[in-house]
Amino acid sequence: MKILRSSQYDAIKSEILSRGDLDYKDINVTVEEIVKNVKENGDSAVLEYTAKFDGAELERMEVTAEEMERAWERTPESLKIALAEAAHSIRRFHERQKRNSFMDNTTKGKITGQLINPIEKVGIYVPGGKSPYPSTVLMNAIPAKVAGVEDLVMITPPGKTGEIMDNILAAAKIAGVDRIFKVGGAQGIAALAYGTQTIPKVYKITGPGNIYVALAKKQVYGIVDIDMIAGPSEILIIADDSANPRYIAADLLSQAEHDELASSLLITPSEKLAETVSKEVDIQLAELTKKEIAAKSLENYGRIIITEDLDEAIDLANDIAAEHLELMVAEPFLYVNSIKNAGAVFVGENTPEPLGDYYAGPNHTLPTNGTAKFSSPLSVDDFIKKTSVIYYSKEALKEVKDTILEISESEGLTAHSNSIRIRFEEEKL
């Protein structure tokens, strides 16, 4: 890995944040055509694209109860147990995020409040093919169900045989997904957004996917809500001399193997640690199954930055606002509150990023590419909506009518003013 000084930070930041700035004009045109076709032709368009892109000729798009049962029976017992344990941790964490409706009637004649209701129909997208992610099922479906979503629809691309991987279906069973369809890509997103003869229209779509999925979500936003447009994965580790260089190297590589556009950064005031980690990365890289992807990722977006001290390291980390941030320092809890911008903070040497991916409980769907400065992880809040409630008695409205009229008339909205005045006309007779 390249070792640089903090004086070179601006150039490093520019490289990292621009890694997703590719020209997607041609892909956007393709996605637009797919979305339009699905909107107009429904199932026939979806089936056409599934055959074209996934190589699957489907007679039925929805996963049947029999298919679910067969997948469950074929899933190893050890994996069922692991998925159930992970689901328990995820559910327990997200239960604490639940909000309650409230009403404030402390002032005579006035009631103001807020109703909390779940979004009724939600669709989740789960990548399939050669890299199925049962953890994605758990992380999207569980907070939705905790929020109270009644109709939770999952789509995921089928293999060439028209089947969904057993581990995906097992996770869906554990998480409580209501219906599953063998559809992926931009056509799947369009089907959820507009509905087809078979696939129901939903009100919100969550879940990661490739660039076609991301651009389709962007195009249908406004017709439905979406969670976020996720970029390439990233990890940033702040470490001092107390850190284990082998742990650091392993954690940097855990993100580098995701994608050639993934970013892996170490920020440290220790030159010795920087040199040791750089060498250790090379040693561990040689043993990886996906070493070509990881090597390309590290070459383009893997960096070690040497700072003056830990305070400067934290300042840089807050400016980068990484998806995953690990604190591998002697007293990590002394610095937790100094982290203002990060998707998730992993505290101490025994809290590696994959712990958050699979088991710990907090959601692994996190803001990327600097958006942690204003965005949050996927949560129960993403699956609820808030409705305001207002009640005023005649006497309470009279007390405030002149104030309202003053403001409405300053805005030149005569009908607004009249809506207030008309309720007190009898007092002038």
FIBALUM-165159 format. One record per residue: residue in three letters; x, y, z of N, C-alpha, C in turn. Coordinates in steps of 0.05 Angstrom, whole numbers, plus 5000, padded with zeros to 4 digits. Atoms other than C-alpha are relative to their C-alpha. Layout:
BEGIN
AlaXYZXYZXYZ
...
//
This chain:
BEGIN
Met501749765000500050005000501750255000
Lys498649755001502250714986499950145027
Ile499849864975504651095047500450294994
Leu499949715006503451845045499850165026
Arg500249824977503752445092497450154999
Ser502549854999497852835116500050264983
Ser499849775017500453425076499049944972
Gln501050085026498253035015497049925001
Tyr502750094995491252935043498050094979
Asp502049905019487453374994499949834975
Ala499950165024489752964935498849725005
Ile501150264993488052314971497050015002
Lys502949974997481052554989498750024973
Ser501149975027479852754917499949734986
Glu499950275012481852064893497849825011
Ile501950174987477451714943497150074993
Leu502749915004471152134934499250004971
Ser500649995029471652134858499949724988
Arg499750265012472251384850497449894988
Gly502550095012464851304835499050194978
Asp500949815020464551894787500649914971
Leu499650115027464151484723497750104982
Asp502149915019460251664661498149784995
Tyr502150215002453851254664497950084980
Lys502049905019450351614606498749774985
Asp501150225016449650984563498349815017
Ile501550174983447450564622497450125008
Asn502549854993442351094642497949974979
Val501850025022439351064573498749725000
Thr500950285000438850304577498049965023
Val501750034977435750334647497350144995
Glu502449855006430750864624498249844981
Glu501550165018428550404567498749765014
Ile501050234985427849814614497650085018
Val502149914982423750204665497550074985
Lys502349925016419150484611498649754989
Asn501250245011418049794580498549855022
Val501450144978416349474648497550155008
Lys502449844993411650054664497749954981
Glu502150025020407949964599499049714995
Asn500750275008408149204589500149795023
Gly500250174977408748914659501549744999
Asp498850274998410048164666501649924975
Ser498750095025411848054592502750124998
Ala497449875001417448564596501949895021
Val498350114979420048294662501049724992
Leu499250275009420147584635502050014977
Glu498149975022423647814572502850085010
Tyr497449924989429148164611501349795017
Thr498950214984429947584659501349794983
Ala498850205019431147114601502650124987
Lys497849875013435847614568502550045018
Phe497849934982440047824628500849775019
Asp499450214981439547224675500149724988
Gly500050265014438746674624497949805011
Ala502050174987432646404661497350044985
Glu502650005012426246224624498049915021
Leu501750064977421046274679497149954991
Glu502950045003414045974679498550145022
Arg501249874977412646284746502150175014
Met498049824988416046884778500049985030
Glu500150004970413746804850501049735011
Val499150244987417246314895497749875015
Thr502350154988412345774918500749915028
Ala499750114973411345494987501749744999
Glu498550255004414144834961503050064996
Glu497249925005420445174936501350095026
Met498949904974421345515004500649765018
Glu499650234983420544845040502449844991
Arg497750155010425544494995502650135007
Ala497549854994430645045004500749985030
Trp499650024971429645015080501149735007
Glu499150274994430644265081502949964991
Arg497350045011437044315039502050175014
Thr498149824987440044875081501349855024
Pro498750144977445244595130499050115027
Glu501049924974442944605202501850215013
Ser498149804988449244985222499550284990
Leu500549745012447545545174497350115010
Lys502649924988440245565199500450125027
Ile499549914972442845645270501450274999
Ala498449755002447846185249498250234991
Leu501849795009442546585211498050075021
Ala501949944979437646525268501350165023
Glu498549854980442846775318500550294991
Ala499549735011444647355273497450165000
Ala502649875001437247515263499150105028
His500749924972436247535339501550255008
Ser498549764994441848045347499050244985
Ile500949775017439348475290497250095010
Arg502749934991432148445314500150155027
Arg499849884973434048615386501050284998
Phe499049725003438049225364497850184989
His501949835014432649485318497450045016
Glu502449964983427049385369500350255017
Arg499549764984430349945409499750264985
Gln500449765017429350425350497150074997
Lys502849955005421850375351499150265013
Arg501149754990418151035360497149965008
Asn502850014992411451165393498650254991
Ser501649775005405851625373499750165026
Phe500449844976404552205421497950214995
Met501949785000399252725438500650195023
Asp499549804979400553365476497550175004
Asn502549854994394253645509500450175026
Thr499449864975397654045564498850295000
Thr501249735001394654705540497049984994
Lys502950035002387154785547499050074971
Gly501149955026383454735481501849934976
Lys498150065021389454505442501149725003
Ile498650265000392053825422501849994975
Thr498250055023398153705378501349745005
Gly498750264996401253045365501149894974
Gln498850135023404452555318499349715000
Leu500650285003402151885292502349864986
Ile497950165013407351355276498749764988
Asn501250235014405150855224502149874982
Pro498150135019409150335185499250064971
Ile500650005029409750395110498749734994
Glu501550255003404649885087501249794982
Lys498950195020408149585027502950084993
Val497249955004415649535020501249774983
Gly498550205016420149184969502950015007
Ile497150014995427248954984501449864978
Tyr498450125022432448804932502449855013
Val497850154990437448254946501749904977
Pro498350105022443348124899500049695000
Gly499950305002443647404873502349914983
Gly497950115018447547014821502249865015
Lys497850144988454446794841500750095028
Ser499449894973454747224904497550065015
Pro502549954985448347134944500750095028
Tyr499449884974448047535009497649965018
Pro502250034981443347245061500150225022
Ser499849794980445947785109498450254990
Thr501549775011442748305062497049965005
Val502850064994436047955071499450085029
Leu500549954972436547995146500050305006
Met499649724993438948715148497850184988
Asn502249845012433248965103497349915011
Ala502750104993427448515123499450045030
Ile500649994971428248525199499150275010
Pro501049744991427849275211497350074988
Ala502649955012421949305163497849865016
Lys502050144984418248775203499850115028
Val500149874973420149095269498350254999
Ala501549755004417149745242497049944997
Gly502850075004410649365227499149984972
Val500850025028410849315151498449744996
Glu501850245004405048845132500749844975
Asp499450135025406848695060502950054992
Leu497249985006414248565052500749814977
Val499550155024416148354982503050004994
Met497150025007423148114963500349924971
Ile499250095026426048074894503049934999
Thr497250075003432547734875500349854974
Pro499750135026435347504808500449705002
Pro499750294999434746754793502549914985
Gly497950135016440246294768498849914973
Lys500950095026439845994698497849795001
Thr502050214997435645424725497350115010
Gly502549884990430445914751499649985030
Glu500250034971431945774824501550225015
Ile498649814982434046224881501749835019
Met498150154982439946014925498649945027
Asp501350094975437745624987500550195023
Asn499449834977441346085036498450265000
Ile501749765003437446685009497249945010
Leu502850074992430746335018499949935030
Ala499950064971432746075087500050265016
Ala499949744985434446785110497350144998
Ala502649885004427847035081497949885018
Lys501850144982424046515121500450095028
Ile499449924973427546705185499350295005
Ala500549714997426647455173497050074997
Gly502849955002419247395158499150144974
Val500749885026419047615084497349874992
Asp502750105007411847545058499949874972
Arg500150115027412847434983502750044987
Ile497449985013418947304940499749954970
Phe500150035029419847394865502749974988
Lys497550065013425247144819500650214978
Val499649785018426847814788502350175010
Gly497849824991433048244789500350244981
Gly499349795018436248834755498150245001
Ala501749765003432949484733497149924996
Gln502850095005426849084711498649935026
Gly501250064974425748854782499250255015
Ile500649754986426149554810497650134987
Ala502349885014421249804757497549855007
Ala502450164993416449234773499050075027
Leu500849924973416449424846498850285001
Ala500949725000415550154831497350044987
Tyr502549965015409750094781498049775004
Gly501750234998407049404795499649874973
Thr500750145025405548874743497649825006
Gln502250184995400248344734500549815022
Thr499250194979404147904783501350125024
Ile498449874979408748344823498650245011
Pro501549774989405348834871501650255000
Lys498749744997406949574871500550055030
Val499349944972410449794935500350305003
Tyr499749724995411350464968502950085005
Lys497249944995418750404984501749764991
Ile498150215008424750014957502650045015
Thr497449984987430949854997501849764990
Gly498150225007437149424985502050074979
Pro497949935019443649444946499849844974
Gly499950155025445049224875502250124983
Asn498049895018449449354815499350274989
Ile500549735009449749994776497350034986
Tyr502749995013443449824736497850025021
Val501949984978439649724801500150285013
Ala499749744988442450364831498850224983
Leu501149795018440650784770497049974997
Ala502950045002433750464766498650125025
Lys501149894976432450644839500050314999
Lys499949715003434651354824497850104981
Gln502049915020429851394764497249985011
Val502750034990423751144802499550155026
Tyr500449844975424951574864498050224995
Gly502249815004418852004872497449854993
Ile502350195003414251454846499849835025
Val499850144974416651074907502350135015
Asp497749914985421451234963502249794997
Ile497850195000428350914965501750055025
Asp498349964976433450815020502450184994
Met497749845007439751084987501249894974
Ile498450095023444251044926502749935011
Ala497550084987449950634954502349994980
Gly497650015016456950714927501849775008
Pro498150224993463050254931500750005030
Ser499550044971464849985000502650155008
Glu497649864991470050335043500449945030
Ile499350034971473750245109502350205005
Leu497949824990478050745148500749915028
Ile499150094974482250515206501850225012
Ile498349824985485150995258501649825020
Ala498450184983490950645294502450145011
Asp497449914989496850785340501849775004
Asp498050204996502950395362499049755015
Ser501050234985498749935406498649804982
Ala501650175018495049645346501649764989
Asn498850245012496448955318500050034969
Pro499949955029498849055245498649774984
Arg501350225014496248365225497050035000
Tyr502949954999489248545248499350224980
Ile500649775017489549205211500049914970
Ala499850095028491848875146497649834992
Ala502350175005486348355151497550164996
Asp502449845001481048885162500050174975
Leu499949855025483449315104499349834976
Leu500550185022483248715058497049905000
Ser502750094999476248535082498250174983
Gln501549835018473649125043501150014972
Ala498749995026478649114986499049774982
Glu500950225016476048434964497250034989
His502749965009469048704954499950084970
Asp500449865025470249114892502650154993
Glu497649855009475849434850499850305007
Leu500349724993472850104870499950055030
Ala500049974971472949964945502450155010
Ser497949834989477050424988500849895027
Ser499050094974481550195046502250195009
Leu498249794989485050725088500949945028
Leu498950004973489550705148501150285006
Ile499049734991490851365185501349965027
Thr498550054976496251335238502250205004
Pro497749834995501451775272502649845001
Ser497750174996506251185274501249914973
Glu498650085025511251105216500649705001
Lys499350284997513350425243497649834993
Leu502450165005506250165243499250014970
Ala500649975028505150445173501649804982
Glu498250175016511150065145499349705005
Thr500650284993509349415181497449914987
Val502650065012502049435158500349974970
Ser499650015029504149565086501149724992
Lys498850265006508448935086498149775006
Glu501850214992503248525122497749974980
Val502150005020497948715071500949834976
Asp499050155022502348425016500149705006
Ile499950284992503247775055497249874999
Gln502750114998495847675068498650014973
Leu501349975027493747904998500549764983
Ala499250235017497447324966498349755006
Glu501650234992492946835003497050024994
Leu502949965004486247124983498949874975
Thr501450115023481246794937499650214979
Lys500649785018479547464907502450204999
Lys497649834998486747734907500250194977
Glu499849825023486248034837498250255005
Ile501849784994480248464857501250175023
Ala498949854977483448654924502550154992
Ala497549875008490148824892499450254984
Lys500749765016486849294842498850215017
Ser501249814981482749614897502150155016
Leu497949884983488949734940501850184983
Glu498349845017492949994881498850274994
Asn501349755007487750514863499050165024
Tyr501349864978484450684929500849915028
Gly498950084974488550374985502350195008
Arg497949804992492750885024500549985030
Ile499249964972496450955090500950295003
Ile499449724996496651665115501350045028
Ile498649954975501651875168499450295009
Thr500749744989499352445213501950085022
Glu498349904977502552875267499249865026
Asp501050124976498152575321497249884996
Leu502750115002491552225335497850204995
Asp502049795004487752875337499850074970
Glu500149955029489653015265498849774985
Ala501250245013487852305246497050015002
Ile502949994997480852405274498850234983
Asp500949785017480153075238499749914971
Leu500150095028481752745172497849794997
Ala502250205001477052165187497350134999
Asn502649865001471352635201499550144974
Asp500349875026472652995136499449804978
Ile500550215020472652345096497249885004
Ala502650114994466352085131499649724988
Ala500050275012467651355116497549835008
Glu502150194995462450805113500649845026
His499150154976466250375164502550135012
Leu497749884987471050675215500849835024
Glu499150164977475250255262502050175017
Leu498349874981478550545324501849795013
Met498250204989484650115338502350145014
Val498149844984488050535391500049905028
Ala499750114972490250415463497550055017
Glu502449934984484150765494497850094981
Pro501949925021478850755439497650155009
Phe502449864990473050975482500550305006
Leu499349714996476651635495499450164975
Tyr500249865025475751795422497349964986
Val502650065013468751525405498450254995
Asn501749765003465252185418501250214981
Ser498849825019470252535373499449944971
Ile500750085027467852155313497250124993
Lys502549875008462452595281498849894974
Asn500950095027462052305211501049724993
Ala499350285008461951555198497449854999
Gly502450175001456851035179499849835024
Ala499950164975458950575236502850015011
Val497549994987464450595287500549735014
Phe499350264988467949945308502250065020
Val498349914978471250035375501849785010
Gly498150194989477549665394500949784981
Glu498850195018481849115363498449754996
Asn501650245002476748565375497250054988
Thr502649925013471148915336500550054970
Pro499549965029472848795262497450064985
Glu502349925016468249055208498149774993
Pro501850225007465548365187498149935023
Leu501850044978462548315257497450154996
Gly502349845006457948875237498549914975
Asp501250105024456648575169498049785006
Tyr501550254997453747935197498549975026
Tyr501050114974452147915271499350215021
Ala500149834976452848505319497250115006
Gly502749904995445948795308499450254984
Pro500449765016446649505279500049934970
Asn500450075028444849525205502650044984
His497649985016450349405154499550164974
Thr500649825023446849835101500750295009
Leu498949764990450950465111500550214978
Pro499449795020452151145077502949984991
Thr497450015011458151155031500850264986
Asn499049785017462551644992499650285013
Gly500249744986462352195045497250085009
Thr502849924993454752195054499449955029
Ala500450034971455551995127500050275014
Lys500249734989456052745138497150095003
Phe502849924997448552785129498149774998
Ser501750235002445952075123500549805022
Ser499950194978444751495171499749724990
Pro500550285007444750735170497149944996
Leu502850095003438450375148499049935028
Ser501150054973433850325209497049974998
Val502950024998426750235232498850264990
Asp501149755010425750975216499550014970
Asp500450015029426450815142497449864992
Phe502450155007420250385146497550105014
Ile502349884987415550855183499550274986
Lys500749735008411951505166498650145023
Lys501149844978409752065211497850174990
Thr502349835007403052415209499550195024
Ser500549804979401853055248497050015006
Val502849974991395353145288499850275014
Ile500449744988392653835306497050035007
Tyr502749934992386354025345500050265016
Tyr500449754985384254725369497050045004
Ser502749924995377754915402499550284989
Lys500649735010374155555380501450215016
Glu498749804983376855925440503050004996
Ala497150015004383955685428500850134974
Leu499449885026383655895355499750315002
Lys500449714997381056585375502450135012
Glu497649894986387056685420502350064981
Val497749985017391856605362499450114972
Lys500849925027387856855302501550254990
Asp498749755010390957545299502949954993
Thr497250075006397957245300500249874972
Ile500150145025396156785242499550204977
Leu500749805020392957355203502450184993
Glu497749835004399157785212502049874981
Ile498050145017403557255180498849944972
Ser501150075026398757035125499750254982
Glu500249755016397457755103502750104991
Ser497349925009404957885101500949844976
Glu499350175023405357315051498150054976
Gly501949945021399557595010498149784993
Leu501850235005395356965016497350065012
Thr502649914991388357245021498249785009
Ala501750224993384856575022500849875027
His499150104974389156345080498850185023
Ser501149814980386956965119497049965003
Asn502950035000379656865100499249745015
Ser500650254987379956145125499950035031
Ile500049934971381356435195497650185006
Arg502149794994376657045192497249894999
Ile502850095005370556665167498949865025
Arg500950144976370256275232499250195023
Phe500749804979369156925272498250214989
Glu501749795012364357295226497650065018
Glu502449954984358457205274500550195022
Glu499449824978362057605326499850294992
Lys500249735010361558225282497150094996
Leu502849935004353958185276498750125024
//
